[in-house]
Amino acid sequence: MQSLDEWLEYISRQHWQNIDMGLDRMRKMVARLDLQTPAPKVITVAGTNGKGSTCVACETLLRQQGVKTGVTLSPHVTRFNERIRIDGCEADDALIVQAMQAVAEARGDTPLTYFEFSALAALWCFKHCAVEVAVLEIGLGGRLDAFNVIDADVAVITSIGLDHEAFLGDNRETIGREKAGILRAGQQVVLGADMPASVLSSCTDLNLTPQHVEALFEVAESDAGQWNLVSHQLGEQTRTDPLTLPYGGCPPHNLLLAYLAVTTLHPVPLAQLSQAAASIRLPGRMQQVMFTERQWWLDVAHNPAAATFLLRQLRARSLTPAAIVCGMLRDKRHAEVFSIMRAELDVPWFCIGTTGERGMDAAQLAAAFACKDVQVCADWPQLLRQVNSATPPGSVILAFGSFNLIEQFHQIKQSLDITSPT
């Protein structure tokens, strides 16, 4: 196999299940490949929502200090290379193919899932490229996630909400306990807002003293496009004069989580948050794209907690969508997400189908919403015609609900060969 596409097809067929929770295979493979320490320092980032944004924010802040980084993201939106970042750039095909070959040669008859193969390839790339800090995005859960075989110096838990209940449990306490499985004795720990008791008790059991973002920072809205860091308490220093920062692709909550995580390894002047906030961009996370003469905002929010968070981000940016495009996977809380969003955004809704094993067609999604006003679209050409008919040029269009929806958006945009500023 010579091409990355050939390798991706190959690794998709090396295990009889897409998801097979457990760490035995990863422990065996990490030992064989000598990847127990993929970088001198490691940050792991778990949570229900906001993991990708926090990882890229860590990368940005570290690189501002001249630190060479390796970052994993999952899933990807448009191409596999997004999953492995080396010093701020997506890994190229040649490096990933080399990593895949190394994993394949070492595994023998050990079956590996797609995610395990990808995770091992990422760790191999980081060690091969001699990154100084590896930032690992924990995928599903925490305790049994493939990356949890690596003992991190810093652990971040961004948020706890209801998602993937079939694997993680049907309440926040149980899910929190699974996410807290990434914690180790002796670590530095950073926690997002509103952590359940199960996470806090896990910290106590391990004698950890976490830094709580909501206890250390006070954030207030400013003018559209900006926010104020009103005060902070870090160590023995207290700041009370506001620091005004721009909204970018990373919400304030996640940027501050990243700041706390990074400063445990490499001190970062607080003033550098402004530059970081302005520069962070991540596909599908409050991503702005001009398309069909309209201002599209793309977000992968796909559960109730993410929907509530998304509404706050829209309000903070003074954005009022003229229409909403939604595509969700089959195993999500469709009615609850719709209820949260519709209560504040009573505008035309357009449903589009999602693809893959967990895909859900537009009619099924509209039925789950139980709202007669929702319009069902058979494909993207029809959706674009209906959205354009319902909104004037220059309108804000919100597209959200899944990574698959964002992937489809970029595919149709590319197929129409429209270049747009972002």
C-alpha positions as CSV (number, residue, x, y, z in Angstrom):
1,M,0.0,0.0,0.0
2,Q,1.4,3.3,-1.1
3,S,-1.3,5.9,-0.6
4,L,-3.0,7.2,2.5
5,D,-6.4,6.4,1.1
6,E,-5.3,2.7,0.7
7,W,-4.2,2.6,4.3
8,L,-7.4,4.2,5.5
9,E,-9.4,1.5,3.7
10,Y,-7.1,-1.1,5.2
11,I,-7.4,0.0,8.8
12,S,-11.2,0.2,8.5
13,R,-11.2,-3.6,8.0
14,Q,-8.8,-4.7,10.7
15,H,-11.4,-5.2,13.5
16,W,-14.9,-6.6,13.4
17,Q,-16.3,-3.7,15.5
18,N,-16.1,0.1,14.9
19,I,-15.9,0.5,18.7
20,D,-14.4,-2.0,21.0
21,M,-13.8,-0.5,24.4
22,G,-10.7,-1.6,26.4
23,L,-7.0,-0.9,26.7
24,D,-5.3,-4.3,26.5
25,R,-4.6,-4.0,22.8
26,M,-3.3,-0.5,23.1
27,R,-1.0,-1.3,26.0
28,K,0.5,-4.1,24.0
29,M,1.0,-2.0,20.9
30,V,2.4,1.0,22.8
31,A,5.0,-1.3,24.4
32,R,5.9,-2.9,21.1
33,L,6.4,0.5,19.4
34,D,8.0,2.1,22.5
35,L,5.5,4.9,22.6
36,Q,4.8,5.1,26.3
37,T,6.4,8.6,26.2
38,P,5.4,10.1,22.9
39,A,6.7,13.5,24.0
40,P,8.5,14.9,27.1
41,K,5.2,16.4,28.3
42,V,1.7,15.3,27.6
43,I,-1.7,17.0,28.1
44,T,-4.9,14.9,27.8
45,V,-8.2,16.6,27.1
46,A,-11.5,14.8,27.9
47,G,-15.1,16.0,28.2
48,T,-18.5,15.8,26.4
49,N,-18.1,19.1,24.5
50,G,-15.3,21.5,23.7
51,K,-12.4,19.1,23.5
52,G,-11.2,20.0,20.0
53,S,-11.3,23.8,20.7
54,T,-9.4,23.3,23.9
55,C,-6.7,21.2,22.2
56,V,-6.1,23.7,19.4
57,A,-6.1,26.5,22.0
58,C,-3.4,24.6,23.9
59,E,-1.4,24.3,20.6
60,T,-1.7,28.0,19.9
61,L,-0.6,29.1,23.3
62,L,2.3,26.6,23.4
63,R,3.5,27.6,19.9
64,Q,3.5,31.3,20.9
65,Q,6.2,30.3,23.4
66,G,8.2,28.5,20.8
67,V,7.2,25.0,21.9
68,K,7.0,22.3,19.2
69,T,3.6,20.6,19.5
70,G,1.8,17.5,18.5
71,V,-2.0,17.5,18.6
72,T,-4.7,14.9,18.0
73,L,-8.2,15.8,17.0
74,S,-11.2,13.4,16.4
75,P,-13.1,13.0,14.3
76,H,-12.0,14.8,11.1
77,V,-14.3,17.0,9.1
78,T,-12.9,16.9,5.5
79,R,-9.8,14.7,5.5
80,F,-8.0,12.3,7.8
81,N,-4.9,14.5,8.1
82,E,-6.8,16.8,10.4
83,R,-6.5,14.2,13.1
84,I,-2.7,14.5,13.5
85,R,-1.2,18.0,13.8
86,I,2.6,18.7,14.0
87,D,3.6,22.1,15.1
88,G,0.4,23.8,14.0
89,C,0.0,22.0,10.6
90,E,-1.8,18.9,9.5
91,A,0.6,15.9,9.1
92,D,1.3,15.2,5.4
93,D,0.3,11.9,3.7
94,A,3.9,10.6,3.6
95,L,4.4,10.9,7.4
96,I,1.1,9.2,8.2
97,V,1.7,6.4,5.7
98,Q,5.1,5.8,7.4
99,A,3.4,5.7,10.8
100,M,0.7,3.3,9.5
101,Q,3.4,1.0,8.1
102,A,5.2,1.0,11.5
103,V,2.0,0.1,13.3
104,A,1.1,-2.6,10.8
105,E,4.5,-4.3,11.1
106,A,4.4,-4.3,14.9
107,R,0.8,-5.5,15.4
108,G,1.2,-9.1,14.2
109,D,-2.2,-10.7,14.7
110,T,-3.5,-8.1,17.1
111,P,-6.8,-6.8,15.9
112,L,-7.0,-3.0,16.1
113,T,-10.0,-0.7,15.6
114,Y,-9.9,2.3,13.2
115,F,-9.4,4.6,16.1
116,E,-6.8,2.5,17.8
117,F,-4.8,2.3,14.6
118,S,-5.2,6.1,14.1
119,A,-4.2,6.8,17.7
120,L,-1.0,4.7,17.5
121,A,-0.1,6.4,14.2
122,A,-0.5,9.8,15.9
123,L,1.7,8.8,18.8
124,W,4.3,7.4,16.4
125,C,4.3,10.7,14.4
126,F,4.9,12.7,17.6
127,K,7.8,10.7,18.7
128,H,9.3,10.5,15.2
129,C,9.0,14.3,14.9
130,A,10.4,15.0,18.4
131,V,7.5,17.2,19.5
132,E,8.0,18.8,22.9
133,V,4.4,18.6,24.1
134,A,1.7,16.2,22.9
135,V,-1.9,17.3,23.3
136,L,-4.2,14.2,23.1
137,E,-7.9,14.6,22.5
138,I,-9.7,11.8,24.3
139,G,-12.4,10.5,22.0
140,L,-15.3,8.4,23.5
141,G,-15.4,8.5,27.3
142,G,-12.0,8.5,29.1
143,R,-11.3,5.5,31.2
144,L,-11.3,3.1,28.3
145,D,-10.2,5.5,25.5
146,A,-7.2,4.4,23.4
147,F,-5.1,7.4,24.5
148,N,-5.7,6.7,28.1
149,V,-2.7,4.2,28.0
150,I,-0.5,7.3,28.1
151,D,0.2,8.8,31.5
152,A,-0.2,12.6,31.0
153,D,1.4,15.4,33.0
154,V,-1.8,17.5,32.7
155,A,-5.4,16.3,32.5
156,V,-8.3,18.6,31.3
157,I,-12.0,17.8,31.6
158,T,-13.9,20.4,29.6
159,S,-17.5,19.6,30.4
160,I,-19.9,16.8,31.3
161,G,-23.2,16.3,29.5
162,L,-25.5,13.6,28.2
163,D,-24.1,11.9,25.1
164,H,-23.1,8.4,24.0
165,E,-25.3,7.1,26.7
166,A,-25.1,3.5,25.3
167,F,-21.4,3.4,26.2
168,L,-21.0,5.9,29.0
169,G,-24.2,5.8,31.1
170,D,-27.5,7.8,31.2
171,N,-26.7,10.4,33.8
172,R,-24.0,13.0,34.4
173,E,-22.5,11.4,37.5
174,T,-21.9,8.1,35.6
175,I,-20.5,9.9,32.6
176,G,-18.3,12.0,34.8
177,R,-16.9,9.0,36.4
178,E,-15.9,7.6,33.0
179,K,-14.4,10.9,31.9
180,A,-12.4,11.1,35.2
181,G,-10.8,7.8,34.3
182,I,-8.0,9.8,32.6
183,L,-6.8,11.2,36.0
184,R,-3.6,10.0,37.6
185,A,-2.0,10.6,41.0
186,G,0.5,13.4,40.8
187,Q,-1.1,15.1,37.8
188,Q,-2.0,18.7,37.3
189,V,-5.8,18.8,36.7
190,V,-7.9,21.5,35.1
191,L,-11.7,21.3,35.2
192,G,-14.4,23.2,33.3
193,A,-17.6,24.7,34.6
194,D,-20.3,22.7,36.4
195,M,-18.5,19.4,37.1
196,P,-20.6,16.6,38.7
197,A,-19.7,15.2,42.1
198,S,-18.2,12.1,40.6
199,V,-15.4,14.0,38.9
200,L,-14.7,16.0,42.1
201,S,-14.6,12.8,44.2
202,S,-12.2,11.2,41.7
203,C,-9.8,14.1,42.3
204,T,-10.2,13.6,46.1
205,D,-9.5,9.9,45.9
206,L,-6.3,10.6,44.0
207,N,-5.3,13.5,46.2
208,L,-5.4,15.9,43.3
209,T,-6.1,19.6,43.7
210,P,-7.8,20.7,40.5
211,Q,-7.9,24.2,39.1
212,H,-11.5,25.2,38.3
213,V,-11.9,27.6,35.4
214,E,-15.0,29.2,36.9
215,A,-13.3,29.8,40.2
216,L,-10.2,31.4,38.8
217,F,-11.7,33.6,36.0
218,E,-14.6,35.9,35.7
219,V,-15.8,36.6,32.2
220,A,-18.3,39.2,31.0
221,E,-19.7,40.1,27.6
222,S,-18.4,43.2,25.8
223,D,-19.4,44.7,22.5
224,A,-20.2,42.3,19.7
225,G,-17.1,40.5,18.7
226,Q,-15.3,41.0,22.0
227,W,-15.4,39.7,25.6
228,N,-13.9,40.8,28.8
229,L,-11.7,38.9,31.2
230,V,-12.9,40.9,34.2
231,S,-10.7,39.3,36.8
232,H,-8.5,36.3,37.6
233,Q,-7.0,34.7,40.6
234,L,-3.8,32.8,39.6
235,G,-1.5,31.8,42.4
236,E,-1.1,34.7,44.7
237,Q,-1.8,37.3,41.9
238,T,-5.2,38.9,41.4
239,R,-6.1,40.9,38.4
240,T,-9.1,43.3,38.5
241,D,-8.5,45.5,35.5
242,P,-10.5,44.0,32.6
243,L,-8.7,42.5,29.6
244,T,-10.7,42.8,26.4
245,L,-10.3,39.9,23.9
246,P,-11.8,39.2,20.5
247,Y,-14.1,36.3,19.8
248,G,-12.6,33.9,17.4
249,G,-13.0,30.2,16.7
250,C,-12.6,29.2,20.4
251,P,-15.1,30.1,23.1
252,P,-13.7,31.9,26.2
253,H,-14.4,28.9,28.4
254,N,-12.2,26.6,26.3
255,L,-9.5,29.2,25.8
256,L,-9.2,29.7,29.5
257,L,-9.1,25.9,30.1
258,A,-6.2,25.7,27.7
259,Y,-4.5,28.7,29.3
260,L,-4.6,26.9,32.7
261,A,-3.4,23.7,31.2
262,V,-0.5,25.2,29.3
263,T,0.7,27.5,32.1
264,T,1.4,24.5,34.3
265,L,4.1,23.5,31.8
266,H,5.2,26.8,30.2
267,P,4.3,30.2,31.7
268,V,2.3,32.3,29.3
269,P,1.8,36.1,29.8
270,L,-1.9,36.7,30.2
271,A,-1.8,39.4,27.5
272,Q,-1.0,36.8,24.9
273,L,-4.5,35.5,25.2
274,S,-5.7,38.3,22.9
275,Q,-3.5,37.1,20.1
276,A,-4.4,33.5,20.6
277,A,-8.1,34.3,20.7
278,A,-8.0,36.1,17.4
279,S,-6.0,33.4,15.6
280,I,-7.7,30.1,16.6
281,R,-9.7,28.5,13.9
282,L,-11.1,25.0,13.8
283,P,-13.5,23.5,11.2
284,G,-17.0,23.1,12.4
285,R,-16.6,25.1,15.7
286,M,-18.2,28.5,15.3
287,Q,-16.7,28.5,11.8
288,Q,-17.8,31.4,9.5
289,V,-18.0,30.8,5.8
290,M,-19.5,33.1,3.1
291,F,-21.5,30.8,0.8
292,T,-24.4,31.5,-1.7
293,E,-24.1,35.2,-0.7
294,R,-25.0,34.4,2.9
295,Q,-23.0,34.2,6.1
296,W,-23.0,30.6,7.2
297,W,-22.0,29.7,10.7
298,L,-21.0,26.0,11.1
299,D,-21.0,24.2,14.4
300,V,-20.8,20.5,15.3
301,A,-23.1,20.9,18.4
302,H,-25.0,17.6,18.7
303,N,-26.3,17.2,22.2
304,P,-28.4,19.3,24.7
305,A,-25.5,20.8,26.5
306,A,-23.8,21.8,23.3
307,A,-27.0,23.3,22.0
308,T,-27.2,25.5,25.1
309,F,-23.6,26.5,24.8
310,L,-24.0,27.3,21.1
311,L,-26.9,29.6,21.8
312,R,-24.7,31.5,24.3
313,Q,-22.0,31.8,21.6
314,L,-24.5,33.2,19.1
315,R,-25.8,35.8,21.6
316,A,-22.3,36.8,22.6
317,R,-21.5,37.5,18.9
318,S,-24.9,39.3,18.4
319,L,-25.8,36.7,15.7
320,T,-29.4,36.1,14.9
321,P,-29.8,33.4,12.2
322,A,-32.4,33.9,9.6
323,A,-32.6,30.2,9.0
324,I,-31.3,27.0,10.6
325,V,-30.0,23.9,8.8
326,C,-29.8,20.8,10.9
327,G,-28.5,17.2,10.4
328,M,-28.0,14.8,13.3
329,L,-27.0,11.2,13.8
330,R,-29.6,8.6,14.8
331,D,-28.5,8.0,18.4
332,K,-28.8,11.6,19.6
333,R,-31.4,13.5,21.7
334,H,-33.1,15.1,18.7
335,A,-36.3,16.5,20.4
336,E,-34.4,17.9,23.3
337,V,-31.9,19.7,21.1
338,F,-34.6,21.1,18.9
339,S,-36.6,22.3,21.9
340,I,-33.6,24.1,23.3
341,M,-32.8,25.8,20.0
342,R,-36.3,26.5,18.8
343,A,-37.2,28.2,22.1
344,E,-34.8,31.0,21.2
345,L,-34.6,30.8,17.5
346,D,-38.1,30.7,16.0
347,V,-36.9,30.9,12.4
348,P,-37.3,28.5,9.4
349,W,-35.7,25.1,9.9
350,F,-34.4,22.8,7.2
351,C,-33.5,19.2,7.8
352,I,-30.9,17.3,5.8
353,G,-29.9,13.6,6.1
354,T,-26.7,12.3,7.6
355,T,-24.8,9.3,6.2
356,G,-22.9,6.3,7.6
357,E,-23.9,3.5,10.0
358,R,-25.4,6.0,12.5
359,G,-26.9,8.3,9.8
360,M,-30.5,9.5,9.9
361,D,-32.5,10.8,6.9
362,A,-34.1,14.2,6.9
363,A,-37.7,12.9,7.2
364,Q,-36.8,10.9,10.3
365,L,-35.1,13.9,11.9
366,A,-38.1,16.1,11.2
367,A,-40.4,13.5,12.7
368,A,-38.3,13.4,15.8
369,F,-38.6,17.1,16.1
370,A,-42.4,16.8,16.0
371,C,-42.8,20.2,14.4
372,K,-44.9,20.6,11.2
373,D,-42.9,23.8,10.3
374,V,-39.6,22.0,9.7
375,Q,-38.8,21.6,6.0
376,V,-37.4,18.3,4.8
377,C,-34.7,18.4,2.1
378,A,-33.8,15.4,0.0
379,D,-30.3,16.7,-0.9
380,W,-28.1,19.7,-0.7
381,P,-29.1,21.3,-4.0
382,Q,-32.7,21.3,-2.8
383,L,-31.7,22.6,0.6
384,L,-29.7,25.5,-0.9
385,R,-32.6,26.4,-3.2
386,Q,-35.0,26.5,-0.2
387,V,-32.7,28.3,2.1
388,N,-31.9,31.0,-0.6
389,S,-35.6,31.3,-1.3
390,A,-36.4,31.9,2.4
391,T,-33.6,34.3,3.2
392,P,-32.2,37.5,1.5
393,P,-28.5,37.8,0.6
394,G,-26.4,38.7,3.5
395,S,-28.4,36.7,6.0
396,V,-26.9,34.6,8.8
397,I,-27.5,30.9,8.3
398,L,-26.7,28.5,11.2
399,A,-25.8,24.9,10.2
400,F,-25.3,22.5,13.1
401,G,-26.0,19.0,14.4
402,S,-23.1,16.7,13.6
403,F,-19.6,16.4,12.1
404,N,-21.2,14.6,9.2
405,L,-23.3,17.7,8.4
406,I,-20.2,19.9,8.4
407,E,-18.4,17.5,6.1
408,Q,-21.3,17.5,3.7
409,F,-21.4,21.3,3.7
410,H,-17.7,21.5,2.7
411,Q,-18.2,18.9,0.0
412,I,-21.0,20.7,-1.6
413,K,-19.2,24.0,-1.4
414,Q,-16.1,22.5,-3.0
415,S,-18.2,20.9,-5.7
416,L,-19.6,24.3,-6.6
417,D,-16.1,25.7,-6.6
418,I,-17.0,28.8,-4.6
419,T,-14.1,30.6,-3.0
420,S,-15.2,32.5,0.1
421,P,-13.4,34.6,2.8
422,T,-13.6,33.4,6.3
